[in-house]
Amino acid sequence: MRRLWAVAVSMRTTALLMAALAAILLLGVLLPQADADPAAYAAALRRGLAWRFLLEGLRLGHLATSPLFLAGLGAFLVSLAAGLADRLGSTVRRLHVAPPTRAQLDALLAGGPEAEAPGDPAAVAARAARVLETLGYRVAPAGPGVLWGVKHRLALLGFPVFHAAFFALALGGGLVWWTRDVVAVGACEGQPLASATAAVERRAPAGPAEPPPLAVERVDLALEQGKPLDLAVALRWLPTGEVRTTRVNH
């Protein structure tokens, strides 16, 4: 069990899983995707059993929801969660770090080259303190000729926050997939278009969204020599009937 845990929290495992995910995502470029290019996807299915097995059997033609990609992503998130669980406790404890005691310093410096450093210890410590402060460290004297410095006590939170950000990204991507329809439509710039006329590529598993509780009452556009100077929109909040005006450029 310990060996399995050591593999799960290893940075090498995380790096290998990231490389595997990158290789899997590369298949989305090499193989036709049903959502991105339905015509090429249909043509590939007609080429033979091997293509049908790859695109439909293994779901590589729907890479974002294929078992291979989801398994790799799940393993990557498990590795991140294991690393967080392994280091979160020690990180929190280190947030309460304090300057070492004199006995701890004596034990650290005993017999080391620092014990025989040439020059005035006070002058050397003062110069070192100025260098550390210039680099952004908080410095405090911890004894004659000895300094204690820390970059920022909350900087240690960078590790868990960085790793937790991957879970936030995965949650956001999952919510978009779960709640949003995918439609395809072609239009020119500036062309008015009703979204109801678009071709539906995929329906959201969560079902249709509720209608927005806002309605446009009026649009006021101020022009000067054909150029827009001001745009105001009156919006009605349907639950209460309240109307408010929002303005662009204000």
C-alpha positions, -999 to +999 in steps of 0.1 A: +000+000+000+028+024+008+045+017-025+012+024-043+008+057-024+044+066-032+037+061-069+004+081-067+021+112-050+052+111-072+058+141-095+071+116-121+037+099-122+020+133-126+044+142-155+038+109-172+000+113-170+002+148-184+023+134-213-003+106-218-031+132-219-013+153-244-008+122-266-045+113-263-055+149-272-033+147-303-057+120-316-084+147-317-063+163-344-053+132-363-087+115-363-119+132-376-142+143-349-180+141-352-187+174-336-160+194-355-163+179-390-193+156-394-186+151-432-150+138-426-163+117-397-189+100-419-164+095-447-140+078-423-167+055-411-173+043-446-136+033-450-139+000-432-142-019-399-109-006-385-121+030-388-155+022-373-138+004-344-115+034-337-141+061-341-172+044-327-160+014-308-133+032-289-152+065-292-121+083-305-143+102-329-160+117-298-127+122-280-139+146-253-163+119-239-143+088-249-134+063-222-097+066-230-096+103-224-119+102-194-097+074-178-065+095-184-081+126-170-094+107-140-060+092-133-044+127-136-069+142-111-064+113-087-027+119-088-032+156-081-056+148-052-030+124-038-003+150-040-025+175-023-035+151+005+002+141+010+015+177+013-014+198+026-008+190+062+029+199+061+022+230+041-003+243+067+021+235+095+049+255+077+027+285+075+032+289+113+070+289+108+090+310+134+126+320+137+147+291+150+158+291+186+194+296+197+198+259+205+185+250+170+209+274+154+239+261+174+230+225+163+227+236+127+260+256+126+281+234+148+312+222+128+300+238+096+318+264+075+295+291+088+311+287+122+344+299+108+332+325+084+359+353+080+351+390+086+329+408+111+298+387+116+276+418+122+287+435+090+283+404+070+248+399+084+238+435+077+249+432+041+231+398+037+200+413+052+200+442+027+203+417-002+175+395+011+152+425+017+159+436-019+149+402-031+116+405-012+124+385+019+112+394+054+144+393+075+148+391+113+180+387+134+182+353+150+214+357+169+249+373+165+257+373+128+227+351+121+196+359+100+162+343+096+143+351+064+111+341+047+099+352+013+062+353+024+046+330+049+016+326+026+037+318-005+036+282+006+000+281-003+010+284-040+014+246-042-021+236-031-038+266-049-020+257-081-030+221-079-066+229-068-070+251-099-069+220-121-100+207-103-118+241-108-110+239-145-123+203-147-154+213-129-160+242-152-155+221-183-179+194-170-206+220-162-203+235-197-206+200-213-235+191-190-256+223-194-248+237-229-262+227-263-239+227-293-252+242-325-236+249-359-244+278-381-228+299-408-231+336-410-214+367-423-202+395-400-230+418-390-257+394-403-288+392-380-294+356-371-318+337-349-302+309-329-333+288-334-324+283-371-290+267-362-284+230-367-282+212-334-251+191-330-256+180-294-282+185-268-271+192-232-275+162-210-290+185-183-319+194-206-330+228-220-320+258-200-346+280-184-355+312-202-335+342-190-353+365-165-344+396-186-361+412-215-349+441-237-374+470-235-356+495-257-323+502-274-311+538-279-282+544-302-266+579-307-248+584-340-227+612-353-218+611-390-227+575-390-204+566-361-218+553-328-212+576-298-234+561-272-254+529-267-281+525-240-303+495-234-334+494-212-337+459-195-367+446-177-362+422-148-392+399-154-397+386-118-404+421-105-411+441-137-383+466-127-367+484-157-331+496-156-310+513-182-274+501-189-251+522-210-220+513-229-191+538-226-203+549-192 
